[in-house]
């Protein structure tokens, strides 16, 4: 196999994921370069990297999203590769293209694939062609109200209008009856135009109480691909996930194999390489439908790592080096149960961000507890970025054991000086419907 040398990696990110990437690089003997904004001089990723480069002012647009500044830092430090983490430039095909032009390996799939998956209409069409189940809907962007009415006649109501350039729930409109269709279509188009500069929308049959289930895949550059099972991500609020678990309490081994095989087959057909995630909607009758594909490492990747013993960042780097996958599908086993609680610097009732100084801090430990974080005592959480300050992850033999372990770990986690979502997670762990695995994406609407 043709191998690319990766001796030094620049991490184009901050916070816990930058630290997470550094941990694996260190284990692999790869040197690391941190980039940081002026607000992040005291950030942990800066302290743990071998080198650090300041790339601009505190706002993301002037630092972590500043492509020329990041490429300059990569050139000055002579790195072989850039790991983008999640968010920021992780799904920018433009950034991946520029990295390639500069002979820097972008740790992720090919730019053309990132671009294709960014267009939700094209992603849907591609998945349908690859045999992945999709919901009945429009094969192309909707031209006008008349076309919308024709499609509605075929798929019925309720239906959902989604932005082609959207994702993560922005620019969606649910339509429950014919007489609302034209006006809701126009609203969705206007919102999409305002939010993304692209007013293209498409239509799908609406599932009332779905679960959000996603499949983690790993694919090398030679057409081999495996899946690492599913994550259950239904517990979310306003399209922000609050906690995730693996495996899903409702997915059977047969269902897992069916969803996994569909994802693997699709990866092979489109020439996908690197780690990736297939998001599915699971209907109450057990049917699953493709929603979106994420071409990056995800926030919730640790729950998969816990139940499979895989290091997903290690696999991303191996694949980027041009190596083959290090295990076969038969060697992947799901052992026990893992839950991740996202600890945000937010008011646990209003979800208003709560940046500031952490005056007291204690991390839980003990059997089956993992904490991915970049904060420490006396650290000042800056107001400029995402409010997630830690991920508390547990692993146990059973789901009930994992819930007990999470309750214990949440009790032992101390963060003072700022408000956090720890109290909210304690309440969710005590909820009977959560404990019974009896929930959908509507869980939080019914919980609060
Ligand atoms: C849907 C749906 C029901 N039916 N599509 C939300 C995020 C975006 N990726 C798509 N989303 C949804 N699409 C059809 N045809 C319900 C949602 C949805 C949702 C999906 C996953 C997790 C949380 C959600 C919360 C509200 C709506």
Boltz pocket constraint, residues with backbone or C-beta under 6 A from the ligand:
constraints:
  - pocket:
      binder: B
      contacts: [[A, 135], [A, 160], [A, 167], [A, 168], [A, 169], [A, 170], [A, 204], [A, 205], [A, 206], [A, 207], [A, 208], [A, 210], [A, 211], [A, 212], [A, 233], [A, 234], [A, 236], [A, 239], [A, 281], [A, 291], [A, 292], [A, 441]]
      max_distance: 6.0
